[in-house]
Amino acid sequence: MLKKYRKIFFILLPIALGVFLIWYSLSKLTSEDIFTIKNAFKTANYWWIALSLCCGILSHISRAYRWHFMLEPLGYKPRFGNTIMAVLVAYIVNLAFPRAGDVARATTISKYENIPFEKAFGTIVAERVADVAMLLLVIAIALLVQFGFLKSFLLTKLPTNPTRSGLIILSFVFIFYIIIKRLKKSTNAFAIKIKTFLKGLFEGVKSIFTMQKKWAFIFHTLFIWVMYILMFYFAAFAIPDTAFLPLGALLTGFIVGALSIAATNGGLGTYPVGVQQVLMLYGISSVSALAFGWIMWTAQTIMIVVFGGLSFFLLPIYNKEK
């Protein structure tokens, strides 16, 4: 019984957090701010949004095609129609149940292509390793591009006394060293999970370079993430206030948006607020930044609902002979 309630709690918690953030962000707006956001939705250039969504669709197609490179060595050659619809089903399931999309994806392909669930799910986990590696790469690029901005930003936050600043930096280095050292020796269940995750991450990335058609897999992985970034980039032109953001701002906003999607159901509440906070650092007004976040999130969510819903409907028809 306790396990059942715990499961319900972890399903409802992200939804509750998202609803709270929506209420909190809207409660701080004046009637004039709300009018400005509504006007931003009315006057936005939706041709740029359409171009942004085209990039999103291409990323989903590429993800489905990339999946074949993981399944073929196991002896399975599913029809492309089933793999693309399984991917789209995963996205729409994630809107309702966080992190359940991968299970739904493996279940779908298992049902319609007779691929054992365990094997299908294993390939999806391996894909996730590649995606985590790409996210870390994008973060590293953003830090490199933003080095000057981060340096000046941190200098305004750190104490002006160089001795005190040095002590703060040394303290962070020392704390990080202690954490790593304790983590290596710890037998705590949580520490073991972290070590297992990091080990799996390393082994998963390593296996990509030894698999068949590895260069095709790597190409599609890069293509998927370039399309993700272009989604954010093209959408920025939809609103005049965000049309001329520097590359560093767009990369940082994209990263925060990507991380926020994992925090709640499809970024409910967290995506607009997270993107808003980043863009405000670059001089965009809080209202315009929030409007952009909401337009971007709404467009992505509608795309997922439409194509995910169609996939649920079309899968039985596409496989009616089975």
Buried (B, 14 or more C-beta within 10 A) or exposed (E): EEEEEEEEEEBEEBBEBBBEBBEEBBEEBEEEBEEBBEEBBEEBBBEBBEBBBBBBBBBBBBBBBBBBBBBBEEEBEBEEBBBBBBBBBBBBBBBEBBEBBBBBBBBBBBBBBEBEEEBBBBBBEBBBBBBBBBBEEBBEBBBEBBEEBBEEEEEEEBEEEEEEBEEEEEEEEEEEEEEEEEBEEBEEEEBEEEEEEEEBBEEBBEBBEEBEBEEBBBEBBBBBBBBBBBBBBBBBBBBEBBEEBEEBBBBBBBBBBBBBBBBBBBBBBBBBBBBBBBBBEBEBBBBBBBBBBBBBBBBBBEBBBEBBEEBBEEBEEBBEEE
